[in-house]
Amino acid sequence: MTAPMMAGTPGPVEPGATLRADVLGTVSWRTPITLAVISIAALFAFVLFTPSTALAQFAFTEPDASWQWPVWHAPARLVLILCAVGTFALTAAAFIAAAARKPRRWYLVVFGALVLVMFLVWVMSASTGTLRLPFLLGLTMTWAVPLVFGAFAGVLCERAGVINIAIEGQLLGGAFLCAIAASITGSPYIGLVAAPIAGALVGLILAVFSITYKVDQIIVGVVVNVLVLGLTNYLFSTVLSENPQEFNSPPPLPTWRIPVLADIPVLGDALFNQTVIVYAMYVAVFVLQYMLFRSRWGLRLRSVGEHPKAADTVGIKVNRTRYRAVVLGSAVAGFGGASFLAAGLAFTKEVSVGRGYIALAAMILGRWSPRGALAAAVLFGFTDALNRVLRNIGSPVDYELMSMLPYLATIFAVAGLVGRVRPPAADGKPYP
Amino acid sequence: MKLELRGITKRFGDLVANDRIDLLVEPGRIHALLGENGAGKSTLMNVLYGLYTPDEGQILIDDTAVEFTGPGEAMAAGIGMVHQHFMLVPVFTVAENVVLGHEPAGPLGIINLSQARELVRSLSEKFGFDVDPDARVEDLPVGVQQRVEIIKALSRQAEVLILDEPTAVLTPQETDELMTIMRSLAEAGTAVVFITHKLREVQAVADEITVIRRGKVVATAEPTASQAELASLMVGRDVVLGVQKNPAEPNEHRLEVNGLTVLDAAGTKVVDDVSLTVRGGEVLAIAGVQGNGQSELAEAILGLREVGTGSVQLDGTELVGRSVRDVLGAGVGFVPEDRSKDGLISSFTILENFLLDQHDRPPYARGLALQLDHARAKAEEFAGAFDVRATSVDTLAGNLSGGNQQKVVLAREMSRSLRLLIASQPTRGLDVGSIEFVHRRIIEERDAGIPVLIVSTELDEVMGLADRIAVMYRGQVVGIVDADTDRDTLGMMMAGVTDDPGEEAGDD
């Protein structure tokens, strides 16, 4: 997870700066203690009761790929013990780092990866099936893409000071209009143009009520979601269901295979044999991250979300800036809504199934930054994909319980495990 | 650039905040606008800065009439403003704050950061500011943040610079430095408008003085005028400057604070090993720049904040660990620093506010029922005694002026027999008349023989009320000195500097 990049370049600390840590700083043991608890829990849950003869099977290539890697029959116990040693080593390192008051975030990333490997090996050791990693990753992308665009929408709106609970409605609206436009014209690309328009319209409702009429932003957002849900349900059961051939048979988006990159083992297919939506996502994360923190547009957008009065006193039109941010962000979410239908699926009722709310969680976990939001959304997408794959293979853990995990993790993360999470100061506050 | 205001009138409903105000500001001069809180100074400047539209009157720049519909236009015309509450984005760097709104940018609107830094550096050097363009504003001391505000105005070629109550947040030394900066700005040809209610500062730096009272210009004065003259112009009658009191007669009652440490939510020590004793019959005032742990100390004594370690004993009874209710019951009176937020419920009437801390006990309650007749009689008695100006005790607290609100708080706290009085910023934002009254009541409590603890960031108030002064810096008590200690020494202590080299409390 990356810290939000607030400043242009981190400069030297000004000598007069009263960083109180020098006088009053305390050592925070929270992170190392958490790691210690998880390490011990993982040791008990995964390692101790795994029989020494158990094997876990992983496939690194798809069966139909041009070249094949052999399936790895991992000696489960050995791998688990090695990983457990790793987790305890990292925990020790984290204690040392905390004592030196130099917490290192990459410890957490490596630690998380180790625990994940332990979990997978443990699950697979209890199953006779094979975990196909490329398939898992491909599914991850499918699940992550709407979340990523939804989270980007959240970042854009909330950085400007408007809470966007209506991401759900924007995803749904985008998917709906995409289905109709693509079906009527027969071109999936026209659908991609229509989706952000629908998102922007939904966003406009949010903007009018929350910015101009200063209605509580969360309430407006929820109401907008219900409105879009009702409207799409109604139109679905009347117009779309009456004549599905004409209105609800969007053609699939073609996938573009990028030579060479798509041949990267394990990852290549998932990342570089994708539709234009996914490639747009790659571009979007770089553009948003850079523009938000380096451009005039981004500086002004963030200033109205942090201290609107300060922005006003230097001649920035606060509410106009917020309108633009909300409409743009909503359009981004609408575009993401198109990804539900990318494989040529028909629109169905509630096709967005609450992903908009999860996108908000990803935005928070990603600390209101585009690249953080991307990482968090991919993490959520991964756990969703893993759930589905494991359900098919047969997992010792209950499926419903597993589905809770990422959100449980979010609550812990937001509670401060990944450091201070600080929303824009004027987030949710209307400006007169 | 010459700036002239002619007949500016601004009304808010029935209230005339500015009544036909004329003002002439000339380049190279420091023009002080003197008036009490609520006299209409800030309204006038907001009109000038385009934040309000005047109902009548004209703004002229070099004898040409102009109209501003927003701050952007006022800035473009060369008017810059340093607001009382800084208009800086805390999470942005100095350079980002300075260029916000007029960013030097290349293709695609990418900000040219090196150009922005250079702008900050050159202005910073020109006036000897020593500001790092890449520092995050929230990490800077208040005095430096103010310089960033000045740089921000200057970077927009401000030829008229308005400073709205700029010294409210500064230590005496920082105030002196600001005065020097104002001088050098004036010498460079800038017209400086200095808004304040502090007489000493006006005398020290102003070239000309305009006094505003109740929205009207009542006089212009020379900086040679005495403080008493200026004060009577400002208030409209003769006032007694300073607090009239007899020497303290300490008795055997004691508030003893020992090794008190308080942590904030982030786990940093906001009150750090504080020990002090307040004797009955004396006022101990805690001085310090805002945010150095004074408020937290007062709140910890009352039990509003959890205490890390240490003890607070009132006549030998431990207060730490007891509920706020218990502490109040032990005879502690508490005047919070923000009366509208913590002292009163503005949608409650004076009567209801008066009852807040005693609504559940005799004589105001019997069983589950309030004894409203009795309560009303008491509330009316105390409202009279504390000179609360309202039509009745059924007036909503939110509709009272600041001075009257504070009197309601005092009346409530002093309606019980107290064994300790704690007052945080007891006169913040009050007019001179109310200040006199509040000070007199506080001294009366002292003379009744109880310990009185005052927290104030106004050095004049501290020096006027106190029998002894404790100075806090970064959560620690830097020293406890007599009330006749001179301002400079106190100022140094407020910046963390002590005479004793072994007790150095800070490095800036």
Boltz contact constraints between the chains, C-beta under 6 A:
constraints:
  - contact:
      token1: [A, 6]
      token2: [B, 91]
      max_distance: 6.0
  - contact:
      token1: [A, 7]
      token2: [B, 93]
      max_distance: 6.0
  - contact:
      token1: [A, 8]
      token2: [B, 113]
      max_distance: 6.0
  - contact:
      token1: [A, 11]
      token2: [B, 134]
      max_distance: 6.0
  - contact:
      token1: [A, 14]
      token2: [B, 132]
      max_distance: 6.0
  - contact:
      token1: [A, 14]
      token2: [B, 135]
      max_distance: 6.0
  - contact:
      token1: [A, 16]
      token2: [B, 141]
      max_distance: 6.0
  - contact:
      token1: [A, 16]
      token2: [B, 144]
      max_distance: 6.0
  - contact:
      token1: [A, 16]
      token2: [B, 508]
      max_distance: 6.0
  - contact:
      token1: [A, 17]
      token2: [B, 135]
      max_distance: 6.0
  - contact:
      token1: [A, 17]
      token2: [B, 139]
      max_distance: 6.0
  - contact:
      token1: [A, 17]
      token2: [B, 140]
      max_distance: 6.0
  - contact:
      token1: [A, 18]
      token2: [B, 141]
      max_distance: 6.0
  - contact:
      token1: [A, 20]
      token2: [B, 268]
      max_distance: 6.0
  - contact:
      token1: [A, 23]
      token2: [B, 474]
      max_distance: 6.0
  - contact:
      token1: [A, 24]
      token2: [B, 268]
      max_distance: 6.0
  - contact:
      token1: [A, 24]
      token2: [B, 269]
      max_distance: 6.0
  - contact:
      token1: [A, 26]
      token2: [B, 267]
      max_distance: 6.0
  - contact:
      token1: [A, 294]
      token2: [B, 110]
      max_distance: 6.0
  - contact:
      token1: [A, 295]
      token2: [B, 109]
      max_distance: 6.0
  - contact:
      token1: [A, 295]
      token2: [B, 110]
      max_distance: 6.0
  - contact:
      token1: [A, 296]
      token2: [B, 103]
      max_distance: 6.0
  - contact:
      token1: [A, 296]
      token2: [B, 105]
      max_distance: 6.0
  - contact:
      token1: [A, 296]
      token2: [B, 109]
      max_distance: 6.0
  - contact:
      token1: [A, 296]
      token2: [B, 111]
      max_distance: 6.0
  - contact:
      token1: [A, 297]
      token2: [B, 109]
      max_distance: 6.0
  - contact:
      token1: [A, 303]
      token2: [B, 89]
      max_distance: 6.0
  - contact:
      token1: [A, 303]
      token2: [B, 100]
      max_distance: 6.0
  - contact:
      token1: [A, 306]
      token2: [B, 89]
      max_distance: 6.0
  - contact:
      token1: [A, 306]
      token2: [B, 91]
      max_distance: 6.0
  - contact:
      token1: [A, 307]
      token2: [B, 89]
      max_distance: 6.0
  - contact:
      token1: [A, 310]
      token2: [B, 87]
      max_distance: 6.0
  - contact:
      token1: [A, 310]
      token2: [B, 89]
      max_distance: 6.0
  - contact:
      token1: [A, 313]
      token2: [B, 71]
      max_distance: 6.0
  - contact:
      token1: [A, 313]
      token2: [B, 87]
      max_distance: 6.0
  - contact:
      token1: [A, 314]
      token2: [B, 100]
      max_distance: 6.0
  - contact:
      token1: [A, 314]
      token2: [B, 101]
      max_distance: 6.0
  - contact:
      token1: [A, 315]
      token2: [B, 71]
      max_distance: 6.0
  - contact:
      token1: [A, 315]
      token2: [B, 72]
      max_distance: 6.0
  - contact:
      token1: [A, 315]
      token2: [B, 101]
      max_distance: 6.0
  - contact:
      token1: [A, 316]
      token2: [B, 101]
      max_distance: 6.0
